[in-house]
Amino acid sequence: MLTKVHLSKQTSIPYIKNELTKGAYISNVLANLPLEKGKAYTFLPNNIELDLIESYEQSIYLIFGEAVAEDFEDILVRSISIYLDNDIQKYAIFETFWEIGDSTSQIKEMDYILAQSRAYTFINGKDKNKQIPDYLKNSAAYPRIIFLVDFAQSTSPITTKAVLNTEDVEKIKDSIECITIGSFDNEGYLIWFKNHVLIN
């Protein structure tokens, strides 16, 4: 069983910023957010203390023999569903490694946007019954990066197959509420949030 663990800003924020710089264009833009104004947490097995984690990059399974990836994914799927909550202003955006023109792309049947040729799949709140695990599977970039966005204060630039410009990406940046970053050798996630806790 996994338990929520709040993380020190001194260790989690630099890690999240660094991982965002490894991502594609939108992630690079989000790396410039004042993430220090938010908070971060993760989930760990009950028997593993945070003090025993030397790096957010290390595999929990290899070090501690605990298989956590499936439990993490269950939590993440539930979290995204709770966040979207049939709200048409809210989106979950998944960074992928697919680029425009990839003939073998597995996302052609999914809703996606393009930013500097990179594809990002997305689920809107009104479509929250879509298979979130499928979107996670096809967002298999490394590190895995997911954004949760609320356009309640602005007009959403996101429509299927839209090509986003700089202004559109700035709207995403201004409306971001949560960033989920693959960690623990992509077995788990660090979750940064601005105004709310994703799961109580």
N, C-alpha and C positions, 0 to 999 in steps of 0.2 A: 504494500500500500504506500502511496506517495503522499507527502505532506507539504503544504506550502511553506516556503522559507523565504523571508524577506532578506534582501541582499544589501551589503554595504555599497554606497554610491562610489566610494573610493576604488573599489575593485570592479563593480559591475558596469558602470558607465563607460570607463575607458575600453572595456572589452566590447561592449555593444557598438560604440563609435568605430572601433577598429574593424569589427566584422562588417559594418555597413560600408566601409570603404572598399571591402573586398567584393561587394555586390555590384549590381549594374547601376544604371544612371539614377533611377529614383532613390535607391539606397544611398548612393553617394551624396545626393542632395540632402537627404534626411540626416546624414552624419553631421551636418552643420546646425542641426537643431540644438537648443539649450537643454540637452537631455538631463542635465543636473537638476533641473526644476521638477523633474518627475521622480518616480521610484521604480525599483525593479525587484522581481522575485523569481523564484524557480520552484520546482518540486523535487524532493529527495525522498528516498526510502526512509521509513521511520528509524531504522537502526544506523543511519549514516549521518553523523554530525557535519555541519557546514565547515567546521574547522579542519576536517579531514580532507576537504577538497582543495588540492593544491592549485588547480587550474580549471577554468571553465571549459578547457579544450580536452581534458582527459576523459577517457571512457570509464563510465561507472561500472560497466560490466567487466572490463579487463582488470580494473583495480580492486573492485569490491565483490565481483561475482554476482552482481545484482542485474537482472535483465529488466530494464525500465522503459524501453522504447515504446512498447505497446500501450502501457499505462499512460505514458506521456501523450501519445496520440489520442487516446480516449479523452483525456482531460482537455486537450486542445480542440478537438471536434466539438465537445460540449461547450467549451468557452466561446468559440466562434458563433455557435448557434444561439447561445444566450445573448451575446452581444448584438447580433443582427436583429433578432426579436421582431421580425416583420416590419422593420422601420425602413422605409424607402430611401431615407437619407444616408443610410449606413452601408458600408461596403467592407468586405474582406478582400484584400488584394494579395496575390501570391506571386512572388518573383519566380520566373522560370529560367532555364538556360536556353530556351528556344529563341531563335531569331527569325525575322521575317524571311520567308523563302525556304525555310527548312522543309524539305520534301517529306521527311519522316515524322513531322510534328504530330504529337499525340493530342494537341490541344485544339485542333481545328473544329471539334464539335463543342468546345467550351466557349464561354464568353471571355474575351480577352481584349486588352488594349496594347498599344505599342508605344514605346518611348525610346528614341534613338535606336530603333530596329530591334530592341529586346521586347519579348512578349511577357505580359503579366496577365494571368488569369484573374477573374474576379467573381465574387458572388454578391449580389445586392440583397438588402434585407427582405425585399418582397419575394425573393427566390430562395429563402433560407432552407427550403426542403431539398435543394440540390445536394448531391452526394459530396459533402465536404471531404471525406477521405480520398475521393478521386482527385480533387483539386490539390490536396496535400501531396499525393503520389506524383502528380505531374508538375509539382513545383520543386522537383528534386535538384534544385541548384545547391551549391555548397559554398557558404553556409545557407541553410534554408531560412528564408526571410519572408515574413508575412506582415502586412500593415492592416490595421483596422482604422477606418476613416469615417467621420461623421460630417456631412456637408450641410448640417442644419443652418449654418451661418453663411453659406455661399451656394452658388450654383454648381452642381456636379459636372465635371468635364468628362465623366466616364460613360461611354456608350460602346456597345459591342464593335470591336475592330477599329475604334477611334485611334488616330495617331496623335499623341499628346505633344504639345509644344511646351516651351519653357514656362509660360504663364499657367498652363494646366498643371504642370508638376508642382509649381509653387502653391497652387490651390490645395493639392494633396498635402503638401508640407504644412500648410497653415491649418488643415483640418484633421491632422493625424491625432489619434487618441491612444494608440497602442502599437508597439513594434515588438514582434516576436522573432527572436534570433536563435537559430540552431546552435546548440552547445553540447558539451559532453560527447564529442565526436559524433554529433548529429543524433545522439540517442535521446536528447532532451532539448529543452528550450530555456532561454532567459527571456523574461517578459517585462518590457518597460511600459509604463502607463503614465498618462498625464493627469487625468481628472477623476479617475475611478479605478477601482479594483475589478479585474475581469471576472474573477470568481470569489465570492465571499467565503 
